[in-house]
Amino acid sequence: MQARAMRQTYNIHAYPTHLINSIELANGKRITIRPALPQDAPLEQQFFERLSHDSLKDRFNGCAPVAQYSKVDYVTRLGLVATVFEGDVEIVIAQASYRLIDEDTADFGLAVSEAWRRIGIGTRLVDTLAAAAKGAGARWLIAEALPGNIAMLALMLRCGFTVGEHPADRGLVQLQRRVVAPGVEGRVVHRSGEFLAALRAALPQCFEASDVKTGLRLAQASSGTAGPSGR
Ligand SMILES: CC(C)(COP(=O)(O)OP(=O)(O)OC[C@H]1O[C@@H](n2cnc3c(N)ncnc32)[C@H](O)[C@@H]1OP(=O)(O)O)[C@@H](O)C(=O)NCCC(=O)NCCS
């Protein structure tokens, strides 16, 4: 038993240093995006404790948070943190993770601290997750969201995802995209107000409670139509 536990210690893949990135945001502030280490668990925990109830609900689709953020092997499970330093103290301001649910598909989630939204962190996290998932051999990225989670739906459409009916839960929508993003010309709209108006006009059921009953069958013209196998 002890020998087996020791062998498992060596199952983790090398820390993917190529995913470490120092980024200057639109507001001029600099952040670091890096793969999470097992010892980041307390920092990630503090991040989730600082999120509002509504943000937590959106992040975990109404379910209780799953405290497995640091259980990573950098291939089948990867966590990312975006951090800043306050003095000598590193603070997590955003977190994202994926899990390979089969050899083709990485299922991901993310959250950005309320004070750091709308300056491109979510987009950078999706890009980094996609690069990592590609390296792990995945061909598809998928995520789930509550139908009323406008920010996530908007971010996903902006990043070239297709919004569709969830195969197992009519209270959720499923978002999917090939790991390699479609071309910029395939994206829906580029500015927030205009984008939101277009989204509301094009996808009114995204914004209504009745949507939970009817489900969504929305195919973004720009994204691939054939989904991952079994979906
Ligand atoms: C969804 C979320 C991750 C977006 O993060 P973010 O860092 O604010 O996203 P970005 O700054 O990269 O936004 C990129 C684009 O997405 C769209 N977008 C993002 N938030 C939006 C909002 N609230 N309303 C309308 N459009 C929005 C915009 O087009 C935006 O570009 P713009 O600001 O130039 O207009 C963030 O709102 C969040 O953490 N929500 C709570 C957790 C959650 O819902 N997770 C998803 C389920 S796992």
PDBQT file of the ligand as one rigid body, heavy atoms in Angstrom, charges set to zero:
ROOT
HETATM    1  C1  LIG A 301     -17.836  34.715 -17.309  1.00  0.00    +0.000 C 
HETATM    2  C2  LIG A 301     -16.550  35.377 -16.768  1.00  0.00    +0.000 C 
HETATM    3  C3  LIG A 301     -15.518  34.311 -16.520  1.00  0.00    +0.000 C 
HETATM    4  C4  LIG A 301     -16.053  36.395 -17.822  1.00  0.00    +0.000 C 
HETATM    5  O1  LIG A 301     -14.743  36.823 -17.411  1.00  0.00    +0.000 OA
HETATM    6  P1  LIG A 301     -14.115  38.235 -17.908  1.00  0.00    +0.000 P 
HETATM    7  O2  LIG A 301     -12.713  38.257 -17.509  1.00  0.00    +0.000 OA
HETATM    8  O3  LIG A 301     -14.974  39.365 -17.439  1.00  0.00    +0.000 OA
HETATM    9  O4  LIG A 301     -14.245  38.103 -19.497  1.00  0.00    +0.000 OA
HETATM   10  P2  LIG A 301     -13.513  39.042 -20.593  1.00  0.00    +0.000 P 
HETATM   11  O5  LIG A 301     -13.093  40.332 -19.988  1.00  0.00    +0.000 OA
HETATM   12  O6  LIG A 301     -12.463  38.228 -21.255  1.00  0.00    +0.000 OA
HETATM   13  O7  LIG A 301     -14.728  39.307 -21.595  1.00  0.00    +0.000 OA
HETATM   14  C5  LIG A 301     -14.592  39.071 -22.999  1.00  0.00    +0.000 C 
HETATM   15  C6  LIG A 301     -15.879  39.457 -23.678  1.00  0.00    +0.000 C 
HETATM   16  O8  LIG A 301     -16.967  38.630 -23.193  1.00  0.00    +0.000 OA
HETATM   17  C7  LIG A 301     -18.176  39.423 -23.192  1.00  0.00    +0.000 C 
HETATM   18  N1  LIG A 301     -18.637  39.610 -21.818  1.00  0.00    +0.000 N 
HETATM   19  C8  LIG A 301     -18.008  39.237 -20.678  1.00  0.00    +0.000 A 
HETATM   20  N2  LIG A 301     -18.768  39.544 -19.603  1.00  0.00    +0.000 NA
HETATM   21  C9  LIG A 301     -19.899  40.115 -20.085  1.00  0.00    +0.000 A 
HETATM   22  C10 LIG A 301     -21.065  40.647 -19.474  1.00  0.00    +0.000 A 
HETATM   23  N3  LIG A 301     -21.237  40.663 -18.131  1.00  0.00    +0.000 N 
HETATM   24  N4  LIG A 301     -22.035  41.161 -20.273  1.00  0.00    +0.000 NA
HETATM   25  C11 LIG A 301     -21.892  41.172 -21.609  1.00  0.00    +0.000 A 
HETATM   26  N5  LIG A 301     -20.806  40.695 -22.262  1.00  0.00    +0.000 NA
HETATM   27  C12 LIG A 301     -19.820  40.166 -21.500  1.00  0.00    +0.000 A 
HETATM   28  C13 LIG A 301     -17.797  40.782 -23.796  1.00  0.00    +0.000 C 
HETATM   29  O9  LIG A 301     -17.950  40.684 -25.201  1.00  0.00    +0.000 OA
HETATM   30  C14 LIG A 301     -16.330  40.870 -23.430  1.00  0.00    +0.000 C 
HETATM   31  O10 LIG A 301     -15.617  41.746 -24.259  1.00  0.00    +0.000 OA
HETATM   32  P3  LIG A 301     -15.698  43.353 -23.990  1.00  0.00    +0.000 P 
HETATM   33  O11 LIG A 301     -15.500  43.547 -22.517  1.00  0.00    +0.000 OA
HETATM   34  O12 LIG A 301     -14.588  43.895 -24.849  1.00  0.00    +0.000 OA
HETATM   35  O13 LIG A 301     -17.056  43.757 -24.444  1.00  0.00    +0.000 OA
HETATM   36  C15 LIG A 301     -16.849  36.172 -15.461  1.00  0.00    +0.000 C 
HETATM   37  O14 LIG A 301     -17.960  37.004 -15.655  1.00  0.00    +0.000 OA
HETATM   38  C16 LIG A 301     -17.097  35.285 -14.244  1.00  0.00    +0.000 C 
HETATM   39  O15 LIG A 301     -16.162  34.897 -13.547  1.00  0.00    +0.000 OA
HETATM   40  N6  LIG A 301     -18.381  34.921 -13.955  1.00  0.00    +0.000 N 
HETATM   41  C17 LIG A 301     -18.687  34.092 -12.767  1.00  0.00    +0.000 C 
HETATM   42  C18 LIG A 301     -18.263  32.651 -12.942  1.00  0.00    +0.000 C 
HETATM   43  C19 LIG A 301     -18.919  32.024 -14.164  1.00  0.00    +0.000 C 
HETATM   44  O16 LIG A 301     -20.004  32.378 -14.573  1.00  0.00    +0.000 OA
HETATM   45  N7  LIG A 301     -18.222  31.039 -14.770  1.00  0.00    +0.000 N 
HETATM   46  C20 LIG A 301     -18.752  30.363 -15.951  1.00  0.00    +0.000 C 
HETATM   47  C21 LIG A 301     -19.296  28.981 -15.669  1.00  0.00    +0.000 C 
HETATM   48  S1  LIG A 301     -17.988  27.829 -15.399  1.00  0.00    +0.000 SA
ENDROOT
TORSDOF 0
